[in-house]
Amino acid sequence: TYLYNEIVIGERSRTEARVRNWDADTKILKIAQVGIGSTALGFQVGEKITGQESGAIYSVDVWNKEDTTDKYNQGDEFELEADKILDFTQSNPFGTY
C-alpha cells in the first residue's frame, strides 16, 4: 500500500511524484508534484511505480496527466464553470467551421 505523501518513482521514465491518495480496492493512485527531482514529464503506461517508503509496486494501466490532485490547481473547477457559460449542445457559437 502506498503511503500518503511518499515519493513514488517510475521504473523506466524515472518520473517522481508525491502520493496524495491511494485506493487499494480500485487501485487508483492520485499524485501531485509530478516531475519533482527529475526531468521526466510523466509516467509511461506499463511501467512499474515504486513507493520509496512503503515499497509498494504497481504497474501503470492509464496515465492521465490532466487530472491532478494538486491543491493549488483549480483548472477542473474553472472548466466546469466555463461549460456553464458556453452552450455547444445546439450549435457552435463561434461559427460554422
N, C-alpha and C positions, 0 to 999 in steps of 0.2 A: 504494500500500500504506500502510495506517495504521501509525503508529509507536507503540510501547509508551509509555504514559503521556502521550501528546499529548492536547490538548483537542480534542474534536470538537463542532461546533455544528450544530443542526438549522436548516434554511433558513427554515421557516415558524414553528416553535414557539420558536426561539431557545434551546432547551434546550442546556445544555452538560454534558459528561461527560468522564471520562478513559478512554482506551483501556487495557484490561487484556490483551486478546488479539485478534488478527485472523488468521483463517484465509482466505487468498486463494483456496484451492481450493473451499471450501464457501461462502465469502463470509459467514461468521458473525463478527460483531463483538461481543465481550464488553466491557462497560464498567462503570465504578464511579463513584461520586460524582455521580450524575445530578442535575442542577439546580444545580451549583456556579455561582455568579455570576449566576444568573438566577432568575426567579420561576416559570418553566415547570415543569411536573410530569412531562414525558416527551415522547418523540418521537411524531410522527404518522406513520401508515402512508402511504407515498407521498412523503414529504418527503425531500429530499437532505440527507445528513450530510457535512460537510466537515471534514477534518483540518486543523488550524491550522498545523502544521509541514510535513506531507507534501503537503498539497493534494489528497489522495485524496477522491473524491466518489462516494458510492453512495447509492441510494435505499433507504428502509426498506420491506421486504416484511412483516415481522412485528415487533411490539414487545411484549416480554414484560417488564413491569415487576417481576414477582415473581421472576424468575430473575436473581440478582445475583452478581457475582464479587468483591464486597467482602470482603476477608479477615476482617473483624470480624463479618460477618453469618453466623450459624450456623443460620438458620431452616430450611434444607433438611435439615441433619443432625438437628435436633430433630423435624422432621416424619417423617423415616424411622424414628426411634426410637419415636415415638408410634404409628406404624402397627403396630409390633410388639406394643404393649401392648393395643390395642383391635382386635378382630376383627369387622368388619362383613360378612364374607362370608356367614354363615348368617342373621343377623338383626341388628336394631338393639338393642344392649344397654340403650338408654335408653327403650325403649317402642315402641309401635306408632302413631305419629302420621303 
